[in-house]
Amino acid sequence: MPIPSTPAFRDPAHAWAAPIALPSGSTAIVYCEGQFGEQDGKTANGLVRHSEKYEILSVIDSTHAGADAGMLLDGTANGLPIVSDLVTGIAHAGHVPDYLICGVAPADGLLSAGQRTVLLDGIARGMHIINGLHEFLTDDAEFVAAALLAGVTITDIRRPREKKELHLFSGRIFDVTCPRIAILGTDGAIGKRTTATILVRALNERGIHAVMVGTGQTTIIQGGRYGVALDALVPQYCSGEVENQVVAAFEGEDPDVIIVEGQGALSHPAYITSAHILRGSRPAGVIVQHAPGRTVLGDFPMVAMPTVDSEVALIEAFADTRVIGVTVNHENLSADQLTAAIDGIEIDTGLPATDPLTRPLGELVDMVLQAFPALTPRPTIRSVV
């Protein structure tokens, strides 16, 4: 069923260039039943760690009900509760929040029957829906009717713009004079977006103006100003759309450095998005995110994880760039194992390595500054009264 011409539905395309304008203090519950803290819960995981667009009030996952979301995810309490169901989440909030965000991100991008029921319940209660899946709810007759009846919006983050509005690669990237650093990895859902977000924040705190360009639905939902849901595009436009967003970030922000979020892995048999990121952004440097505790690819247990060395060699052979460091995902590792993994990577590759979530952020910033010594803090401009 086509989307009716009505303000109850929001065109998400503009979210790829700028945040959707929302009322001040928009509140949200994130739905992530059975997946919070797991690979397929990466959208919810990301929103718990960082959100510029919504005030996240709780996460729905009955398998972890009663836990603190920050403690479960990163070992540090953040006061954000995990609740058993939507009713409990609303009761905790003391009111019906503005948004219900679908925080699951399965590989097939489709909703189960149980997930549909929860999202429809949110609509019936007057909550707007944010959907980052490949399944577009604004094409679903049941969701369209429910939203019209409740007078709420549904935003399909991954719905691409019309092809006439998309960009082919143009060469405008050669006019971008600041360095670009791509955060790539050895697998999907391995922490590339988290590392990119942390790095941008840490560089800005050091006085180096860094801007992030997102390439997935979670960054857009978080409120990233520049980005594109790359895996929702026809491949012909992927490099051009990455290029266009990098150029927009350069022209709009005058940054010292642009950090580009990676997708999948260049070596991954199921994803080609890393190739488009390398072609479209033409990064001067790459940071590779790796999970030493994984033995097989997350969604493909029949495929062994690549080594850091093999991924570095592939990236540097494929693109005119260099890998400047390795960031480590500490899943399935004890503290001693993590230390040994970082030391081993540094010895084997000759590259600096760190875990952005457990090690001092100075190590991550220094990784960039060692590779790009021309990046220096901007002088603080003091106002004169």
N, C-alpha and C positions, 0 to 999 in steps of 0.2 A: 504494500500500500504506500503510495507516495506521501511525502510530508505535506500536510496541509499548509496553506499560506496563512499562518497565524503567529502572533507573538508568543504563543505557548512553546514554540520551538526556536532554538537558537542555532544559527549557522556557526559551527565551530571553526570554520576555516581561518578566521581572523585570529584565533588563538595561536596560530603558528607564527604570527608576527608580533603579537602583543597580547598581554593578558586580557581575558574577557572582563569587561567592566562589571564589577559586582558591588552590591551594597556594602557599605562599611561594616566590618565585623561579621562577615558571612561565616556561619558555623556549619560544621559538617560531622557526620559519623561515617567511618570507613568500614565497609563490609568486606570481610576477608575470612569467611568461615572455613576452618580447617587448614588454612594456608599461611597464617601470619608467622613471620620469621622464616618461612620457607621460600624456595625459588619462585614458586607460582604466586607468592604473595608480595612480589617485589614492589608493586605500586603502593600497597599499604605500608610496606616497610619504609619506602621513600618518604611518604607523607608524614609518618611518625617522626622521621629524622628532620624533615625540612618542609615547610609550606609557607609560601609568601601570600597565597591567595585565600586560604581558609584557616579558620581556627578549628583545629581538629579536637573534638570533644571525647571521642572514644573509638575503639576498634571492636567490631563484632567478630568473635571467634570462640565458639563454645568450648573448644578443646583446650583453651587457655584462660577461660573465664576466671576473673578475680586477680589475675596477674597484672603487674605494671608493664605497659608496652615497652617502655625504654629499658627496663630491667631485662625483659625477655629477649629483646633485640640486641642490646649492646652492653648489658650488665650494669647500666646506670639508670636509676629510677628517674622518670620525668613527670610523674603524676598523671599520666594518661592511662585510664583503665581499659582493660580488655573485658568486654561484657559478653553475655551468652546469646543475646538476641536483640532485635531492634527495640522491642518494648522496654527492655532494661536500659538500653542506651538512651532512649528518650526520657525515661524516669530519672536517670542520672543527670541528664542535662537540665531537667526541670522545665523543659519546653520542647516543642518540636523543632529540631534544628533545620536550618535552611536547606541543606544538601545531604543526600546520601550518595557517597562515592563508591563505585564498584572498585575495590582494591585488589581483586584477584587478577592474575595475568597468566592464564594457562597458555601453553604453546599454540593450541588450536584457536585461541581467541574467541571461544564460544561459551555461552551460558548453559548451565545445567538447569533442569526443571526446578530444583530447590532454590537456586540462585535467582531465577526469574521470579519466584514467589516472593522472595524477600524484597527485591527491587519494586515489584508491583505494590507490595504492602507500603513501602516508603512513599510511593506516589499517592496512594489512597490517603495517607496521613498528611499530605500537603508538602512533601519534600521534593525538591528538584533533584534530578538524577545526572550524575557525571559518569560517563561510560567510556572506558579506554580500550574496550575490546574490538576485535575485528568485526564482530556481529553488531550491526547498527540498529539500535532500538527504535530510531525514528523511521525505520522501514518496516517495523513490526506492528501489525494492526492492533494487537492487544495493548501494546505500550502506547501507541498513538492515541487510542480511544481513552485509556486510563488517564493520560496526561491532560487531554482536552477536558475531561470531566473534572479533574482536580485543579485545573488552571495552573499547572506547573510546567517547567521546561525540562527537556531531555537534551543533553549535549553529548554527541558522539565525537570524542576527541580525534579518533582516527579517520573520520570522514574527510577525504581530501577535497581540495577546491576543484572547481571545474578546470579541465585541462588547459583551456585558454588562459587561465590565470597562473598556471605553473611555469617554471623557468627551466630551460635547457642550460647546460653549461655554456658560459659566454666568454670566459677569460677575464671577467671583472675581478677575479680573485687576485690577479697580478697587480692590481692597484691597492691591495691591502698591504700596508707597509709594516704593521706590527706582527710579531711572530704568532703563529698558531700552534697549539699543542693539542694533539688528539689523545684521549684516554681510551686506548684499545684494550683488548684482553685475550685470554686463551679459551673463553667459554662465554655463554650467555648467562645473565643474572649472576654475575660474579663480583659486582660492586663498582663497575665503571662510573655509573652516574653518581654514586655516593662519593667516590674519590674526586670526581670533577667538581662536585658541589663544595666539598671540603677545601679543595685546592683554591677555588675562586675566593672563598671566604678568607682563607689564610693569607693569600697574596694581597688582598685588599687591606687586611689588618696590618700588613707589613708596609703599606703605603704604595703598593704597585697596583695600578688600576687594571683589574682583570674582569672580563665579561665571559659568561658561559653561553655557548650555543648548544641547545639540546637537540637530540635526534630521536627521542622516543616519547611515548604518550605520558609517562610519569612526570617528566620534567615540565611538560606543558601544564599538566594538572597542578603541579606544585606552584605554578605562577611564573615560570621562566619567560623572560621577555622575548628571547629569540630562540626559535626552534621549529622543528618539523617532525611529524610522526613518519619517519622515513620508511618503515616497513609497510606502510599503507599506500605507497605510491607505485605507479607503473615505473619499472626500472629506468626507462629512458629519461625520466625527470629527476632521478635521485641526486646525481652529482650536481645538477643545476640548482636544485632546491637547497642543498647544503651550502653551495657557493653563495646563493642569494642571502641566506640567513647570516653567514659570516660577514658578507659585505654590509648588510644592514646593521649588524652589531658594530662594525668598524666605523661606519658613517654616523651612526646614532650615538655612540658612546665615546669615541676617541680613546680607546683603551690602549694600555701598554702591551697587553697580551690577551689573546682570545683562547679559551679552553673549550674544546669540542668534545662532547660526550660521544663515546663509542657505542656500537651495537654489535651483539654477537661476537664473532672472532673472524679474522681473515681466513683462518684455517678451517673454520666450522663448515661441515658439509651441508648444513641446512640454511645458512644465512650468507648473503652476499653484501649486506649493508656496510660492513667495514671497508670494502673496496670503494664504495661510493663516497664514504667519508674521507678516505685518503685522497681520492681524485678531486672531490669538490672543495675541500678545505685546504689542500696542499700544505699540510703541517710541516713546520720546520723541525718539530720534535714530536716524539711519541712516548707516552708512558704506558707500559703493559701491566695490566692487572691480572694476577695469577692466584689460584687457590691450590697450594701444595697438598692440601688435605683431600682433594678430589682425585680419584683415579680414573673416572670416566666422565664424559660430558653429561651435564645435568639432565637433559631430556633424552639423551641417546646413550643408554648404558652399554650398547654394543660398540661404542667408539671410545678408545682410550684418550685421556687428556693429552694434549700436546705438551712438550717441554717448553720452558721459557726460551731456551736457546733456539729451538726450532721456530717458535713464533717470531722472535726477534729477526732471525734470518729471513723468514718469509716476508715480513713487513718491509725490511730494508731492501729486499730484492724487488718487491712489487712497486715501491714508491720512492721518489727522490726525497728521502727523509732519514732520520736516525732515531733510534730508541735511546732515550736519555735516562731511563730509570725503570724500576719495577716496583709496583705496589702490591702488597700481599693481603689476600683475604684469609683471615685466621680461622675460618670454619673448620671444625673437626681437629683442631690442633690445640694441644696444651700450651702453656706459656713457654715451657722449655722447647717444645717442638717448633713453635713459632720463631723463637730466637735462632734455633738451628737452621730453619728454612731460610730466614733472611740472610744469615751469614753464608749459607751455601749458595744462594743466588748471587750474592755479591762476589764470591770467590769464582764461581763458574762463569759468570758473564762479564765481570769487571764493571758492572753498573751499580749505582747506589740503589738500595732497596729499603722499604719501610712499610709498616702497616698504618695507614692513615687513622684508623679507629683506636689503636691502642698505644701508638708511639707518639712522641712529641711532634706537633705539626711543623716545627722548625725543620725537621728532617725532610718533609715533603717540599717545603718552600725552598730549602737549600738545593734539592734535586733540580729544581727549575733554574735557580740562580747560577748554579755551577755550569749548566748548559748554555744559559743566556746571560752572561755577566753584564751585558749592557742594560738589563732591567734593573733600574734603581728606583728607590722610593721617590715619589713626587714631593716637592717641598710643600709644607703646610702653609696655606695662605691665611694669615691672621687678619681679621678685620680691625680697622682702626676707627675708634669712635671719636 
